[in-house]
Amino acid sequence: MNADRIGLIAVLAATLALGATAHAQGFAGMAGSAEGFALPQPGTVFAFPEDHGPHEDFRIEWWYLTANLKSGDGTDYGLQWTLFRSALAPVAGDGWESNQVWMGHAAVTTPDTHLSTERFARGGIGQAGVRADPFIAWIDDWQMTGIEAGRLTATGPDFAYDMTFQAQGAFVPQGEGGYSVKSAAGQASHYYSQPFYSIAGTLTLPDGAVEVAGRAWLDREWSSQPLSADQTGWDWVSLHLDTGEKLMGYRLRSVDGAAYTVATWIAADGAPTPYPAGALSMTPTTVTDVDGRDVPTAWRLALPERGLDIGIAALNPQAWMDTTVAYWEGPVTVSGSHGGVGYLEMTGYD
């Protein structure tokens, strides 16, 4: 058996094992043991450009970009590009002995279709990785080059995209200075966002190429045990409001029906205001049958301290990511006290 096949089997085995533990210990094993790995620390100050790169002493990390787009005829689209890094063990190695595995997800959502695909790679052999300066993140031929401004590409069996982006504001720490708490038990991550990208380019779809432009949001997060053992998944939103303000919020669900909600309000100038657990309420208002799963695809969100009382609704309620670790991900529209667009991600519903 050649080295390539051995490496592929190792990646698939690790990924499938990760998914198999999803319901036993939190979504996709994210409540697994952190023994031997670094843990997020309050008071840590981000250092750029270094923190745009990987943190291999932590178990889990991602570079996660979503975009709300519109074509010249007014049709709405959504785009996702994600690179996940996971350490199989706390002991590093070189080449095929690397303890790092990589997974990439890409998707395009239209009002009528949701197209998605995934890639896997072993660390240490150049097939995937991230470099902080100059910034590049890649897996096979998918690339995100540049962090203040750059290019984003991905290809799948039935779609592709080639986009350029430009930051129009500062990077924003989530939580208390970038220390984002996920549960009453204290699980946490280091987390920052770039919610101020303008983005434009070409979507190549089964019916042909479409020129689009819009707004994009990058999330950067790393941890070693971001969920507690009784948490089964999350409902996360990133919203571009018509006022120029932004909202990040999430609801982490527990097996007993309880939920832990967190929010950050981001002013138009980029100044963040983090809110404590419970300040944001997130209530499902519409449940959709998504290939036999009951998935909430419309929500009411309220943050009284900001006068926010909105409804969000999926552009395409069938935006299911039928990937090895499956979840729902797609663009939403915002109405109510504020208008706007954004993205909704929901895990643990399979």
C-alpha positions in Angstrom: 0.0 0.0 0.0 1.6 3.3 -1.1 2.1 6.3 1.2 -0.6 8.4 -0.4 -3.2 5.7 0.3 -2.0 5.2 3.8 -2.3 9.0 4.4 -5.8 9.2 2.9 -7.0 6.3 5.1 -5.5 8.0 8.2 -7.3 11.2 7.4 -10.6 9.5 6.7 -10.4 7.4 9.8 -9.7 10.4 12.0 -12.5 12.4 10.4 -15.0 9.6 10.7 -14.0 8.9 14.3 -14.5 12.6 15.0 -18.0 12.5 13.5 -19.0 9.3 15.3 -18.5 10.9 18.7 -20.7 13.9 17.8 -23.7 13.1 20.0 -21.8 11.3 22.7 -19.5 14.2 23.5 -20.8 17.3 21.8 -20.9 18.1 18.1 -18.1 16.5 16.1 -16.2 15.5 19.3 -15.6 19.1 20.3 -16.1 18.2 23.9 -13.4 15.5 23.7 -10.5 15.5 26.1 -8.1 18.4 25.9 -5.4 16.6 27.9 -1.9 17.5 26.5 -3.2 20.4 24.4 -3.1 24.1 25.1 -6.2 25.8 26.5 -7.4 29.4 25.9 -6.5 31.8 28.5 -8.3 35.0 29.5 -6.3 38.2 28.9 -4.5 36.8 25.9 -3.9 39.7 23.4 -4.0 38.9 19.7 -0.8 39.5 17.8 -1.2 40.1 14.0 -0.1 38.8 11.6 1.0 35.8 13.7 -2.5 34.9 14.9 -3.8 34.7 11.3 -1.7 31.6 11.1 -2.2 28.1 12.8 -1.9 27.4 16.5 -0.9 23.8 16.4 -0.7 23.4 20.2 -4.5 23.7 20.3 -6.6 20.7 19.2 -9.2 22.5 16.9 -9.0 25.5 14.6 -10.8 27.1 11.6 -10.7 29.8 9.0 -14.3 30.4 8.1 -15.6 32.8 5.4 -19.2 33.4 4.4 -20.5 35.9 1.9 -23.9 37.4 1.0 -23.9 38.1 -2.7 -26.2 39.6 -5.3 -26.0 39.4 -9.1 -26.8 42.2 -11.6 -30.4 41.0 -12.0 -31.0 41.2 -8.2 -30.8 37.4 -7.4 -29.4 36.6 -4.0 -26.6 34.0 -3.5 -24.5 32.8 -0.6 -20.9 31.5 -0.5 -19.0 29.5 2.0 -15.2 28.7 2.2 -13.9 26.9 5.3 -10.6 25.3 6.3 -10.6 23.2 9.5 -7.4 22.0 11.3 -7.5 19.2 13.8 -4.7 17.7 15.9 -4.9 13.9 16.4 -2.6 14.0 19.3 -0.6 16.6 21.3 2.7 15.3 20.1 3.9 16.9 16.8 5.6 15.1 14.0 7.1 15.7 10.5 5.9 14.6 7.1 3.6 11.6 7.2 4.1 11.5 11.0 2.4 14.9 11.4 -0.3 15.0 14.0 -2.4 17.5 11.9 -5.3 16.7 9.6 -7.2 19.2 7.5 -10.7 19.4 6.1 -12.1 21.9 3.6 -15.7 22.8 3.0 -17.0 24.9 0.1 -20.6 25.8 -0.9 -22.8 28.0 -3.0 -26.4 28.7 -2.1 -29.0 30.0 -4.5 -32.8 30.5 -3.9 -33.3 27.1 -5.5 -30.2 25.0 -5.0 -27.4 24.3 -2.5 -24.2 23.0 -3.9 -21.4 21.8 -1.5 -18.3 19.7 -1.5 -15.4 18.8 0.9 -11.7 18.0 0.8 -9.4 16.1 3.2 -5.7 16.3 3.7 -2.9 15.1 6.0 -0.6 17.7 7.5 3.1 17.8 7.0 3.2 17.0 3.2 2.2 20.3 1.7 -1.3 19.3 0.6 -3.0 21.8 3.0 -2.0 24.4 5.5 -1.9 28.1 6.5 0.9 30.6 6.5 0.5 33.8 8.4 2.8 36.2 6.5 2.2 36.6 3.6 -1.1 35.0 4.4 -2.3 32.0 2.5 -4.7 29.2 3.4 -5.1 26.2 1.1 -6.2 22.6 0.6 -5.4 21.2 -2.8 -6.3 23.9 -5.3 -8.6 25.8 -3.0 -7.0 29.0 -1.8 -7.5 32.1 0.3 -4.6 34.4 -0.4 -4.3 37.6 1.5 -6.1 38.6 4.7 -6.6 42.4 4.4 -7.2 42.0 0.7 -6.9 39.0 -1.5 -8.4 36.2 -3.6 -10.7 33.3 -2.7 -11.1 30.2 -4.9 -12.7 26.8 -4.7 -14.0 24.1 -7.1 -16.5 21.3 -6.7 -18.1 18.7 -8.9 -20.9 21.1 -10.0 -19.7 24.6 -9.1 -16.7 26.8 -8.7 -16.0 30.4 -7.6 -13.2 32.9 -8.0 -13.6 36.0 -5.8 -11.6 39.0 -4.7 -12.1 40.7 -1.3 -11.1 43.9 0.5 -11.3 44.7 4.2 -13.2 47.9 4.9 -12.7 47.8 8.7 -10.7 46.4 11.5 -10.5 42.8 12.9 -12.9 42.4 15.8 -12.3 40.3 18.9 -15.3 38.3 20.1 -16.1 37.8 23.8 -13.9 39.6 26.3 -10.9 40.7 24.2 -11.1 37.5 22.1 -11.8 35.1 24.9 -15.1 33.6 24.0 -16.9 31.5 26.7 -19.1 28.7 25.4 -20.7 27.2 28.5 -21.5 27.8 32.2 -18.8 25.2 32.9 -16.2 27.6 31.3 -15.3 26.0 28.0 -13.9 28.7 25.8 -12.0 29.6 22.6 -9.9 32.4 21.2 -12.1 34.0 18.6 -11.9 37.0 16.3 -13.8 38.1 13.1 -13.3 40.3 10.1 -17.0 41.3 9.4 -16.1 44.2 7.0 -15.1 42.5 3.8 -16.4 43.7 0.4 -16.3 40.9 -2.1 -16.9 40.4 -5.8 -16.2 37.8 -8.5 -17.6 34.9 -10.5 -19.7 32.0 -9.5 -19.6 29.1 -12.0 -22.9 27.2 -11.7 -24.5 24.4 -13.7 -26.4 27.0 -15.7 -23.3 29.1 -16.4 -21.2 31.9 -14.9 -22.7 34.6 -12.7 -21.0 37.9 -11.7 -21.8 38.8 -8.1 -20.8 41.3 -5.4 -21.6 41.7 -1.7 -20.3 41.5 1.8 -18.3 38.8 3.5 -17.5 37.8 7.1 -14.4 35.8 8.2 -14.4 34.0 11.6 -11.1 32.7 13.2 -11.4 30.4 16.2 -9.1 28.0 18.0 -9.5 25.9 21.1 -9.0 22.4 22.5 -12.3 21.7 24.1 -14.9 24.3 23.0 -18.0 22.4 24.1 -19.0 20.8 27.4 -19.9 17.1 27.4 -23.7 17.8 27.5 -23.8 20.2 24.6 -25.0 18.7 21.3 -24.7 21.6 18.8 -25.1 25.3 18.1 -27.1 27.8 16.2 -24.8 30.7 15.1 -25.6 33.9 13.2 -23.5 36.6 11.6 -25.6 39.6 10.5 -24.8 42.7 8.4 -27.4 45.2 9.4 -28.5 48.0 7.1 -27.3 50.6 9.6 -23.7 49.5 9.1 -23.7 47.6 12.4 -23.0 43.9 12.8 -24.2 41.2 15.1 -22.6 37.9 16.0 -24.7 35.6 18.2 -25.0 31.9 19.0 -27.0 29.5 21.0 -25.3 26.4 22.3 -27.9 23.6 23.0 -27.7 21.0 25.8 -29.3 17.6 26.0 -31.6 18.8 28.8 -33.1 21.4 26.6 -31.2 24.4 28.1 -29.4 26.8 25.9 -26.3 29.1 26.4 -26.5 32.3 24.3 -23.8 34.8 23.6 -23.7 37.9 21.5 -21.3 40.7 20.3 -22.7 43.9 18.9 -20.2 45.5 16.4 -20.6 49.3 15.7 -20.2 50.6 12.2 -16.7 51.8 13.2 -15.7 48.3 14.3 -16.0 48.8 18.1 -17.3 45.6 19.7 -19.6 45.3 22.7 -19.8 41.8 24.1 -22.9 40.7 25.9 -23.1 38.2 28.8 -24.9 34.9 28.5 -28.6 35.3 28.2 -28.7 38.8 26.9 -29.6 37.6 23.4 -32.7 35.5 22.9 -32.9 33.2 19.9 -36.3 31.5 19.2 -37.1 29.2 16.3 -40.3 30.3 14.4 -40.3 27.9 11.4 -39.1 24.3 11.3 -38.4 22.7 7.9 -38.2 19.1 6.9 -34.6 18.9 5.4 -34.3 15.3 4.0 -36.1 13.8 7.1 -34.6 16.2 9.7 -36.5 18.8 11.6 -34.3 22.0 11.1 -35.3 25.5 12.3 -34.9 27.8 9.3 -36.5 31.0 10.6 -35.8 32.6 13.9 -36.7 35.5 16.1 -33.8 37.3 17.7 -34.0 39.9 20.4 -31.3 42.0 22.1 -33.3 44.5 24.1 -30.3 46.6 25.1 -29.8 47.5 21.4 -33.5 47.8 20.5 -33.1 44.7 18.3 -36.1 42.6 17.6 -35.8 40.9 14.3 -36.8 37.9 12.3 -34.3 36.0 10.1 -35.3 33.6 7.3 -33.3 31.3 5.2 -32.8 32.2 1.5 -33.0 28.4 0.8 -34.3 26.3 3.7 -32.7 23.2 2.1 -29.1 24.4 2.6 -27.9 21.2 4.1 -24.1 20.5 4.1 -24.2 16.8 3.3 -20.5 16.4 4.3 -18.8 13.8 6.5 -19.6 15.9 9.6 -23.0 17.3 8.4 -24.7 20.5 9.3 -27.0 23.3 8.0 -25.3 26.5 6.6 -26.8 29.2 4.4 -27.6 32.9 3.9 -30.5 34.6 5.6 -32.5 37.9 5.2 -33.2 40.1 8.2 -36.4 42.0 8.9 -38.1 43.8 11.8 -36.5 46.5 13.9 -33.5 46.2 11.6 -33.0 45.1 8.0 -30.1 43.3 6.5 -28.6 40.0 5.5 -26.3 37.4 7.1 -25.5 33.8 7.6 -26.9 31.0 9.8 -25.1 27.9 10.8 -26.7 25.1 12.7 -25.1 21.9 13.9 -26.2 18.7 15.7 -29.5 18.3 13.9 -28.7 15.1 12.1 
